[in-house]
Amino acid sequence: LVPDIERIGYEHHPNGDLPDRVIFAKGARHRRTHHLSLTMVGSPFWCANIAFRVLQRDRPAVAEAYRELKRSLASAYSDDRASYTDGKEAFVVAALESGPG
């Protein structure tokens, strides 16, 4: 899988502290144009992402709050992908812990 994705211009990033994921990026290091995160169906990461997607569909207020958070983080961390990603974590965890509806 990795060689096939690298062949179309993506750079593989060792996943380090990101279990259950394979990470790729495309574009110059200082200005990435694409980020690709792959996981196996049924993995803990996959299950959490599906649960968060369902939660946003069921609770539009959560989806809107998440959109606003992402906009704010993108503005604050336009050149710092790690901080942007880290900034979303507490929101996602709290939303998932609050449960459905």
C-alpha positions as CSV (number, residue, x, y, z in Angstrom):
1,L,0.0,0.0,0.0
2,V,2.7,2.5,1.0
3,P,4.6,2.3,-2.4
4,D,1.4,2.7,-4.4
5,I,0.4,5.9,-2.5
6,E,4.0,7.3,-2.7
7,R,3.9,6.7,-6.4
8,I,1.1,9.2,-6.8
9,G,3.0,11.9,-5.0
10,Y,2.3,11.4,-1.3
11,E,5.0,11.2,1.4
12,H,4.6,8.5,4.0
13,H,5.0,9.6,7.6
14,P,5.7,7.1,10.3
15,N,2.7,7.1,12.6
16,G,4.8,7.3,15.8
17,D,2.2,7.9,18.6
18,L,-0.8,7.4,16.3
19,P,-1.9,3.8,16.7
20,D,-4.1,2.1,14.0
21,R,-3.1,4.7,11.4
22,V,-0.9,5.1,8.3
23,I,-0.3,8.8,7.5
24,F,0.6,10.5,4.2
25,A,1.0,14.1,3.2
26,K,1.3,15.8,-0.2
27,G,2.8,19.1,-1.1
28,A,5.8,21.1,0.2
29,R,6.6,20.6,3.9
30,H,5.9,24.2,4.7
31,R,2.6,24.2,2.8
32,R,0.9,20.8,2.7
33,T,-2.0,20.5,0.3
34,H,-3.3,17.1,1.3
35,H,-3.2,14.9,4.5
36,L,-4.3,11.3,4.2
37,S,-4.9,9.1,7.3
38,L,-5.7,5.5,6.7
39,T,-7.0,2.9,9.2
40,M,-8.4,-0.5,9.2
41,V,-12.2,-1.0,9.4
42,G,-13.0,-2.0,12.9
43,S,-9.9,-0.6,14.5
44,P,-10.3,1.6,17.6
45,F,-9.5,4.7,15.6
46,W,-12.0,3.8,12.9
47,C,-14.7,3.1,15.5
48,A,-14.2,6.4,17.3
49,N,-14.3,8.3,14.0
50,I,-17.5,6.6,12.9
51,A,-19.1,7.3,16.3
52,F,-18.1,11.0,16.1
53,R,-19.5,11.2,12.5
54,V,-22.8,9.7,13.7
55,L,-22.9,12.1,16.7
56,Q,-22.5,15.1,14.5
57,R,-25.3,13.9,12.2
58,D,-27.6,13.3,15.1
59,R,-26.7,16.5,17.0
60,P,-26.3,19.5,14.6
61,A,-25.3,21.8,17.4
62,V,-22.2,19.6,18.0
63,A,-21.4,19.7,14.3
64,E,-21.7,23.5,14.2
65,A,-19.5,23.9,17.3
66,Y,-16.9,21.6,15.8
67,R,-16.9,23.5,12.5
68,E,-16.4,26.8,14.4
69,L,-13.6,25.2,16.5
70,K,-11.8,24.0,13.3
71,R,-12.1,27.5,11.7
72,S,-10.6,29.1,14.8
73,L,-7.8,26.5,15.0
74,A,-7.1,26.9,11.3
75,S,-6.7,30.6,11.8
76,A,-4.6,30.3,14.9
77,Y,-2.4,27.5,13.6
78,S,-2.2,27.9,9.9
79,D,1.4,26.8,9.8
80,D,1.3,24.3,12.6
81,R,-0.7,21.1,11.7
82,A,0.2,19.3,14.9
83,S,-1.3,22.1,17.1
84,Y,-4.4,22.3,14.9
85,T,-4.9,18.6,15.3
86,D,-4.2,18.6,19.0
87,G,-6.6,21.5,19.5
88,K,-9.5,19.3,18.3
89,E,-8.9,16.4,20.5
90,A,-10.5,17.6,23.8
91,F,-13.6,18.6,21.9
92,V,-13.9,15.2,20.2
93,V,-13.3,13.3,23.4
94,A,-15.8,15.3,25.4
95,A,-18.4,15.0,22.6
96,L,-18.0,11.2,22.5
97,E,-18.2,10.9,26.3
98,S,-21.4,12.9,26.3
99,G,-23.0,10.1,24.3
100,P,-25.8,10.3,21.7
101,G,-28.6,12.8,21.6
